[in-house]
Amino acid sequence: MNIQSRPLTPFVLTMLTGTVLLGLLLGGCSTPDKSMRQVPAMTTESAPVRLMTLEPGHFHAALVQKEMYPDVSPRVHVYAPLGFDLREHLKRIEGFNTRKQDPTAWELEIHTDADSLARMLKDRPGNVVILSGRNRGKIDRIKASVEAGLHVLVDKPWVIREEDFPKLEATFAAATARKLIAYDIMTERYEVTTILQKELLHTPDVFGEILQGSETEPAVYIESIHHLLKLVAGNPNIRPAWFFDVTQQGEGVADVGTHLVDLVQWMLFPEQVIDYRKEIDVKAGRRWPTILTLEQFSRVTNERQFPDSLQSAVRDGKLDYFCNGSMTYALRGVHTKLDVIWNYEAPAGGGDTHVAIFRGSKARVEIRQGAPEKWKPEIYVVPNLPGDKAAIRRALDAKVAALQSAWPGVAVAEKGDALWVTIPDRYRDGHEPHFAQVARRFLAYLRDPSSMPAWEAPNMLAKYYTTTRGLSLGYQK
């Protein structure tokens, strides 16, 4: 069944929730005044990039379309079964199309079929596939798309099990042979605190050189804390029940851990190829559950009972959700520890947090995001020796002065034993805009495939080797 929308309206969404689709097929969609819409530069026919969204099970699929792109067709073909995931995706695109400030002008053509992948590959109305959703089997959909000659822009994680890693290698081999772009949506590279932290790690007079560390005292420590219950305008952001099935979603190390491993590689060894066979030694892994009552689960999912797919993880009426993970590994001898934690809800006034500590021979460069920072990520430089603080302050002032052309307004202040790199609020644009930044980078690679860095594909292999191996070690305990 095909359902066309230009653009989506609440009426369309109502029809999708029920069993009657006649209103859709008879044109129950209105088009708002085009003078109020952001009209794309390219028409449907002339655009060199034509998007297809396959089974959008996560809101990241929609965030790629939060803005328009001049060389992308406004018409996007969506292949997905009817249900919660598709309905939520359409709501988000509708929200972008009808917002008051810079509304988008996406036109969706929706295709529902028992086998969305097969239908998409048969129809092939586009040349780029967007994938974000259920992670088990995602690599099969990516691999099939690439082998069919399609570019792919895919949300993490591509693989969540060690046994699927060979498929990832085969996918990149196929992409290389067909001169296709297969790109991972790594949004954290666009976070201002991460960018500035990376700059400081490569400023010897401030940081020195990265230490090697050990398993018990790693040179790099990153902690990422997320929350299952998130309120939007006072109401819970509803998650699908399958999100709590770790065989579908993946566990913390294999999911969120992909961002953390990517950052370590990207920050410590920029623009360098990493060979996972020789340069990564995964040493230990651990996994543990967040325990949810039925009341908590129901509040997050709107489900009255734990579904059959989760019954094997229910103990004494509570769900053992194995979303937490920890791993230790050495990258080119640099010992690194990562913790991924999912709590049920954030403390009052708080939210998701990111801590990143890199230990150098002269100082530590840290990102902290706790209550003292008012839950905003902040950068601190902490000299190893108090007597070195004045010299490191001078070097840090010089570095920040050199950064003014790119980041005007960034400054340095003293905060106890640390030097605080202050960041103007105008650079704190949040998580969602980073998806468009990734998309623009991907589109640049499509225009000029030779501009795709040689390190991207091998370092993706290194990243997923690390995460899946770390998870496997966690199961061995």
Buried (B, 14 or more C-beta within 10 A) or exposed (E): EEBBBBBBBEEBBBBBEEEEBEBBEEEBBEEBEEEEBBEBEBEEEEBEBBBBBBBBBBBBBBBBBBBBBEBBBBBBBBBBEBEBBBBBBBBBBBBBBBEEEEBBBBBBBBBBBEEBBEBBBEBEBBBBBBBBBBBBBBBEBBBBBBBBEBBBBBBBBBBBBBEBBEBBBBBBEBBEEBEBBBBBBBBBBBBBBBBBBBBBBEBEBBBBEBBEBEEEEBBBBBBBBBBBBBEEEEEBEBBBBBBBBBBBBBBBBBBBBBBBBBBBBBBBBEEBBBEBEEBBBBBBBBBBBBEBEBEBBBBBBEBEEBBEEBEEBBEEEBBBBBBBBBBBBBBBEBBBBBBBBBBBBBEEEBBBBBBBBBBBEBBBBBBBBBEEBEBBBBBBBBBBEEEBBEBBBEBBBEBBEEBEEEBEEBEBEEEEEBBBBEBEEEBEEEEEEBBBEBBEBBBEBBEEEEEBEEBBBBBBBBBBBBBBBBBBBBEEE
